[in-house]
Amino acid sequence: QVQLVESGGGLVQPGGSLRVSCAASGSIFSLYVMGWYRQAPGKQRELVATITKGGSKNYADSVKGRFTISRDTAKNTVYLQMNSLKPEDTAVYYCNAGVGPRYYWGQGTQVTVSS
């Protein structure tokens, strides 16, 4: 069993910043990647960013230069620092973790970018 708990979502103005967090717990000895996906109303879930256990990072083109993914390995927590937020960033942000052959999802945290 693996549990992922997201936090830090909220309402921000365009151009603002927000930091969301995801804490992993449970049987995570074989955790090798964590990442963030997002899903806006009426749209499919899309990859935002990932970080491997070795520290390699991957970003969607739409967020490169604005978002930064990082991880506190000791805490099994991944962060997504979101800067220069745009209305199109509005979505539910879901944490994802790869543990052995399985992927696990958090419940999501709402990020709304609006004036």
C-alpha positions in Angstrom: 0.0 0.0 0.0 1.2 3.5 -1.0 -0.4 6.7 0.1 0.1 10.1 -1.5 -1.2 13.2 0.1 -1.1 16.5 -1.7 -1.3 20.0 -0.2 -0.7 23.6 -1.0 -3.3 24.3 -3.6 -5.3 27.4 -3.7 -6.4 30.5 -5.5 -3.7 32.8 -6.9 -3.7 35.8 -9.3 -2.1 35.6 -12.7 1.7 36.0 -12.4 1.7 34.7 -8.9 3.4 31.8 -7.3 2.3 28.7 -5.5 4.1 25.6 -4.1 2.3 22.3 -3.9 3.6 19.3 -1.9 3.1 15.6 -2.0 4.1 13.3 0.8 4.4 9.6 0.1 4.1 6.9 2.7 3.5 3.2 3.1 5.4 0.5 1.2 7.7 2.8 -0.7 11.0 1.1 -0.5 11.0 0.6 -4.2 9.9 4.1 -5.1 11.8 5.3 -8.2 9.9 8.2 -9.6 7.5 10.9 -8.4 5.7 13.5 -10.4 2.9 15.8 -11.0 0.0 15.6 -13.4 -2.9 18.0 -13.8 -6.4 17.9 -15.2 -8.5 20.9 -16.1 -12.3 20.7 -16.5 -13.2 19.0 -19.8 -9.6 18.0 -20.6 -7.5 14.9 -20.2 -4.9 14.5 -17.5 -1.5 15.6 -18.6 2.0 15.3 -17.4 3.5 18.3 -15.7 6.8 17.2 -14.3 8.6 14.2 -13.0 11.7 13.6 -10.9 13.5 10.2 -10.6 15.2 8.9 -7.5 18.5 9.8 -9.2 17.4 13.4 -9.6 16.6 13.5 -13.3 13.8 15.9 -14.1 11.3 16.2 -16.9 8.9 19.0 -17.7 6.0 19.5 -20.0 6.9 22.2 -22.6 4.0 24.3 -21.3 5.6 24.7 -17.9 9.3 24.8 -18.7 11.0 27.8 -17.2 8.1 28.5 -14.9 7.7 25.4 -12.8 10.4 23.5 -10.8 10.1 20.0 -9.4 12.1 18.9 -6.4 12.2 16.2 -3.8 13.2 15.8 -0.2 14.3 12.2 -0.3 14.5 11.8 3.5 10.8 12.9 3.7 9.7 11.1 0.6 8.1 14.4 -0.4 8.0 16.0 -3.8 7.4 19.6 -4.4 6.2 21.7 -7.4 7.1 25.3 -7.3 4.9 27.2 -9.7 5.9 30.7 -10.8 4.4 33.1 -13.3 1.1 31.3 -13.1 -1.3 31.7 -16.0 -5.1 31.1 -16.0 -4.5 28.1 -18.2 -2.6 26.5 -15.3 -5.9 26.2 -13.5 -6.4 22.5 -12.8 -6.5 19.8 -10.2 -2.9 18.8 -9.6 -2.3 15.1 -8.9 0.7 13.6 -7.4 2.0 10.4 -8.9 4.6 7.9 -7.6 6.2 4.9 -9.3 6.8 2.1 -6.8 8.1 -1.1 -8.4 5.7 -2.0 -11.2 2.9 0.1 -9.9 1.9 3.7 -10.1 -0.1 5.4 -7.4 -2.1 8.6 -7.3 -3.0 11.2 -4.7 -6.4 12.7 -4.4 -5.4 15.9 -6.0 -5.2 19.6 -5.0 -7.0 22.4 -6.7 -5.0 25.2 -8.2 -7.0 28.1 -9.5 -5.3 31.1 -11.3 -7.7 33.9 -11.7 -8.0 37.6 -11.0 
